[in-house]
């Protein structure tokens, strides 16, 4: 566990709820947060705005070779992580606008926005359900112990609209170009396959904080 000072540090998590890579990294990111006591600030972004300014292309516009390799890599990762991921779900992509509003609202409410974002990913990539469907969203919200009606009311607010816009604006300003992206202590980690490096950074920061606390106490 980090010292009291260390718990103030936050992982900024930029994601698309449609991204299988965001979903695949969700459980491990949760583990890092739980083990370290670090907060994860979940920030759904509009990939349609992020990609054009960074040279990225939406999946249908990518070269066939890249699309084929993506499926190969997804297959590797689902086996490696033992996650029953569907490689080509019928409901991908789904309109994530309302689900993103709920994730944002959960964060504002102090709920587990990370668990909710991961549950939305599970709905499409494991169960082939569309989170554009209100019933699916309701099940996902209740599945992580949140009140759907209360959260849905907050999700419809101007506060959430402005917050979501700020997430996308911040992502672009911080040169985020793909999802998921994690930013910790000013350092960017792109992709769920960089989570090990993120975890190392968290561990090293914890050691630095503990060492500093020991020095400060010694000076007393």
C-alpha positions in Angstrom: 0.0 0.0 0.0 1.2 3.5 -0.7 1.8 6.0 2.0 -0.9 8.6 2.6 0.8 11.0 0.3 1.2 8.4 -2.5 -2.5 7.7 -2.6 -3.1 11.2 -3.9 -1.6 10.1 -7.3 -4.1 9.3 -10.1 -4.0 7.2 -13.3 -5.8 9.1 -16.0 -7.5 6.5 -18.2 -8.6 7.5 -21.7 -10.8 4.9 -23.4 -13.4 4.1 -25.9 -16.1 1.8 -24.6 -16.2 0.1 -28.0 -12.5 -0.8 -27.8 -11.7 -4.5 -27.2 -8.3 -3.4 -26.0 -9.8 -1.1 -23.3 -12.0 -4.1 -22.2 -9.0 -6.5 -22.1 -7.1 -4.2 -19.9 -9.9 -3.3 -17.5 -9.5 -6.1 -14.9 -5.7 -5.6 -14.7 -6.0 -1.9 -14.3 -8.5 -2.5 -11.5 -5.9 -4.8 -9.9 -3.2 -2.2 -10.0 -5.6 0.4 -8.4 -6.7 -2.0 -5.7 -3.2 -3.2 -4.8 -1.6 0.3 -4.8 -4.4 2.4 -3.5 -4.2 4.7 -6.5 -7.3 6.3 -8.0 -8.2 5.7 -11.6 -9.9 8.7 -13.3 -11.9 7.1 -16.0 -12.3 9.4 -19.0 -14.3 8.2 -22.0 -13.4 10.1 -25.2 -14.8 10.6 -28.6 -12.5 8.5 -30.8 -14.0 10.1 -33.9 -12.4 13.4 -32.8 -9.2 12.0 -31.5 -8.2 9.9 -34.5 -8.3 12.6 -37.2 -5.9 14.9 -35.4 -3.4 12.1 -34.7 -3.4 10.4 -38.1 -5.4 7.4 -36.9 -8.1 5.7 -38.9 -11.3 4.1 -37.8 -11.2 0.3 -38.2 -13.2 0.0 -41.5 -10.8 2.4 -43.2 -7.6 0.6 -42.2 -5.7 -1.6 -44.6 -6.8 -5.2 -44.9 -3.5 -6.4 -43.6 -3.9 -4.3 -40.4 -7.5 -5.5 -39.9 -6.4 -9.2 -40.3 -3.5 -8.7 -37.8 -5.8 -7.1 -35.3 -7.9 -10.2 -35.2 -4.8 -12.4 -34.8 -3.6 -10.3 -31.9 -7.0 -10.3 -30.3 -7.1 -14.1 -30.5 -3.6 -14.2 -28.8 -4.6 -11.9 -26.0 -8.0 -13.6 -25.3 -6.1 -16.9 -24.9 -3.3 -15.3 -22.9 -5.7 -13.6 -20.5 -8.3 -16.5 -20.6 -11.1 -14.2 -21.5 -13.9 -15.6 -23.7 -13.8 -12.7 -26.1 -15.8 -12.8 -29.3 -13.5 -11.8 -32.1 -16.1 -10.3 -34.4 -19.3 -9.5 -32.4 -22.4 -8.5 -34.4 -23.0 -5.6 -32.1 -19.6 -4.0 -32.7 -19.5 -1.1 -33.0 -22.3 0.1 -30.8 -23.4 3.7 -30.2 -21.5 4.4 -27.0 -22.8 7.9 -26.4 -25.3 7.0 -23.6 -23.0 4.4 -22.0 -20.2 7.0 -21.9 -22.5 9.4 -20.2 -23.2 6.8 -17.5 -19.5 6.1 -16.9 -18.9 9.8 -16.6 -21.8 10.2 -14.2 -20.5 7.2 -12.1 -17.2 9.0 -11.7 -18.9 12.2 -10.7 -21.1 10.3 -8.2 -18.1 8.6 -6.6 -19.1 5.2 -8.0 -16.8 2.6 -9.5 -16.6 4.1 -13.1 -13.8 1.6 -14.0 -15.9 -1.4 -13.1 -18.8 0.0 -15.1 -16.7 0.8 -18.1 -15.3 -2.8 -18.0 -18.8 -4.2 -17.7 -19.9 -2.3 -20.8 -17.0 -3.8 -22.6 -17.9 -7.2 -21.4 -21.5 -6.7 -22.7 -20.3 -6.3 -26.3 -17.1 -8.5 -26.4 -18.3 -11.4 -24.3 -22.1 -11.4 -24.6 -22.4 -9.7 -28.0 -25.0 -7.2 -26.6 -25.3 -3.6 -27.7 -24.9 -1.0 -24.9 -27.0 1.3 -27.2 -29.9 -0.8 -25.8 -31.3 0.8 -22.6 -32.0 -2.6 -21.0 -28.3 -3.6 -21.5 -27.1 -0.4 -19.9 -29.5 -0.9 -17.0 -28.2 -4.4 -16.4 -24.6 -3.2 -16.6 -25.2 -0.4 -14.1 -27.0 -2.6 -11.6 -24.4 -5.3 -12.1 -21.7 -3.1 -10.5 -24.0 -2.1 -7.7 -25.1 1.3 -8.9 -28.7 2.7 -9.1 -29.6 3.0 -12.7 -32.4 5.6 -12.3 -30.3 7.9 -10.2 -27.2 7.5 -12.5 -29.3 7.9 -15.6 -30.7 11.2 -14.3 -27.2 12.6 -13.7 -26.0 11.3 -17.0 -28.5 13.5 -18.8 -27.2 16.6 -17.2 -25.3 19.5 -18.8 -22.5 18.8 -16.2 -21.9 15.4 -17.8 -22.0 16.9 -21.3 -19.3 19.4 -20.5 -17.2 16.8 -18.6 -17.2 14.5 -21.6 -16.2 17.3 -23.9 -13.4 18.2 -21.6 -12.2 14.6 -21.6 -11.8 14.6 -25.4 -10.3 18.0 -25.4 -7.8 17.0 -22.8 -6.9 13.8 -24.6 -6.1 15.8 -27.8 -4.1 18.4 -25.8 -2.1 15.6 -24.2 -1.4 14.0 -27.6 -3.4 10.8 -26.9 -3.8 9.0 -30.2 -5.3 5.6 -29.4 -7.3 3.8 -26.8 -6.8 2.8 -24.1 -4.2 5.3 -23.0 -3.1 5.6 -19.4 -1.2 8.6 -18.1 0.5 8.3 -14.7 2.8 10.9 -13.1 3.1 12.7 -16.5 4.1 9.5 -18.4 1.9 8.1 -21.2 1.3 4.4 -21.7 -0.7 3.5 -24.9 -2.4 0.1 -25.1 -3.4 -2.6 -22.7 -0.1 -4.4 -23.6 1.7 -1.6 -21.8 0.0 -2.2 -18.5 3.0 -4.0 -17.1 5.1 -0.9 -17.7 2.3 1.2 -16.0 2.4 -1.1 -13.0 6.2 -0.8 -12.7 5.9 3.0 -12.8 3.3 2.8 -10.0 5.6 0.5 -7.9 8.6 2.8 -8.5 6.7 5.8 -7.4 5.5 4.1 -4.3 9.1 3.2 -3.4 10.1 6.8 -4.0 7.3 8.1 -1.7 8.1 5.6 1.0 11.8 6.5 0.9 11.0 10.2 1.1 8.7 9.6 4.1 11.5 7.7 5.8 14.0 10.5 5.2 11.6 13.1 6.4 10.9 11.1 9.6 14.6 10.7 10.1 15.2 14.4 9.9 12.6 14.9 12.6 
